Amino acid sequence: METKEFEFKGFKISGFIALFLILAIIVADIFIFRAAATTAAKPELLVGITIPVSFLLIIFLAIGMVKLEPNEARALVFFGKYCGTFRENGFWYLNPLLSKKRVSLRARNFDAEAIKVNDKSGNPILIGLVLVWRVKDVYKSLFEIDSQTMSTQGSLSSTMKAFESFVKVQADAALRQVAGNYNYDENSNPGEDDITLRSGAEEINDVLTETLNERLSIAGIEAVEARINYLAYAPEIAAVMLRRQQADAIIAAREKIVEGAVSMVKLALDNLKSEGVVELDEERKAAMVSNLLVVLCAEDNAQPVVNTGTLYK
């Protein structure tokens, strides 16, 4: 969707000029009052005309004053017609008849609570995200989405609350969509080499950011960064999955221990043979290998048995 936003090119002057004019009107009123009290034939008539006119003129000038801080913008609307977006920082005076809707362009954080979803294999998991977002297109953010909390008077707090509500809903939908396309870990579907939620953090975060930008673009909002900050199995299967993970860890550790034990036994046999310490037949080699593997692979410390007889008895 193409943006309809454009920069405001209408009338503008420094707000200090308008402030000077207000002070000049006040000083002129004081001078007129004093002069009318001493010289005018009907001072009440002069004062009765001057006060309302001066009051309306001051209000007219005050309404047009706009103070714009860095990373803020005002959408200007003239009786329902969009007249552009004003972004120049400082103190300005614009047409008082323009409606000035204030929007913050600063980055904001959104920490989404963990939600329960099903991963690609159907396992229930809990997943949450932290999102950094900001308004990129002022026109879309104000006029392309509708919210009952949107302020028509330009209140910044209520306007940003409307944006936050929209971001919250879209972040929830995007998180469910992305989580449903990947397995929780490699054990969820053995034999596949696909990216998982646990192992592919950077890739998942990039996909999540891209998905959020597609959803938020209609509102003129940009997802600067999105990251998964919470990931766990749902409580109903957490205990079972924990036992499975423990079993996998034990198997992996055992494999490593056996691999090391075999290399140590081979090294011992080779050294005994090369150094000429003792000559063993195949039967005695098998017994030695068995004993060494028991010593190296056992969880508890092995109790040695000292042979006080002959080599074979």
C-alpha positions, 0 to 999 in steps of 0.5 A: 500500500502506497503512502499518501503522506507528504510534508506540509508546505503551507504558511508558517512563521516563528512562534516567537513572532506570534508571542511578540504580537500577543505581548504587543496587543496586551501593552496596546490594550493597557495604553488604550485603557489609560488613554480612554480613561482620561480623554475619551468622551465615552470610555465605556464604549471604547473599552467594551469594544477593545476587550472582546476584540483583543481577547479573540485576537489573543486566542486566535494567535495562541491556538496557532502556536506549535512546539515540536520536539525532536522525533515528533510530528504533527498531522495537519488537517483543515476541516477534514482535508489532510494538508501534510505532516509537519516535522520541523523542530522548534517553536512555530506559528501555523494556521489556527484553523488547522487541526494538529494531531500529535504523533511521537516518532520515537522508538518504543518497547513492547514486552509481550507475555508468553502465549501458548501455541503449537509448534510445527509438530503440534507440541504445545509450547510457551513463547514470548517476544520483545519488540522495538517499534516506532511510527514511520508513516504519520498519515497511515498511523492516524488515518488507515486504522480506527480505534475508539481510543484514538484522540481527535484532540491531538492528545499524544498519550491516547494516540500512542495507546491506540497504536500500542493496542494495534501492535499488541494484537498484530504481535500476538498473531505474528508470533503464533504464525512464526512459531507454528512454522518451526519445531521446538527443537531437533528432537521434535521431529528426528531426521529433519535438518530444518531450523528450530525455535531453539537452535535458529535464534537469529534466523527466527528473529529475522523471520519474526521481524519481517512478518511483523513489518508485513502486518504493521505496514498498514498502520505506518508502523515499523518493527525495528527489532523483534526477538524471542525472549521466552521459550519453553514447553507447556506445563502439561508436557514439560515433565515428559520433555525434560525426562527425554532431554535428560535421557538424550544428555545421558546417552550423549555423555555415555557415547563420549565416555565409551569413545574415550575408554576405547581409545585409552584401552587401545593405547594401553595395549599398543604401549604394552606390546611396543614396550615389551612389558608383557605378551598377552594372548587373545583371551587375556587381551579380551579379559584386560579390555573387559576390566579396563572398560569396566573401570573407565565406564563405571559410574562408581569407582572400581574396586581393584582385585590384586592377583597374588597367584600365577599369571593364569591361576 
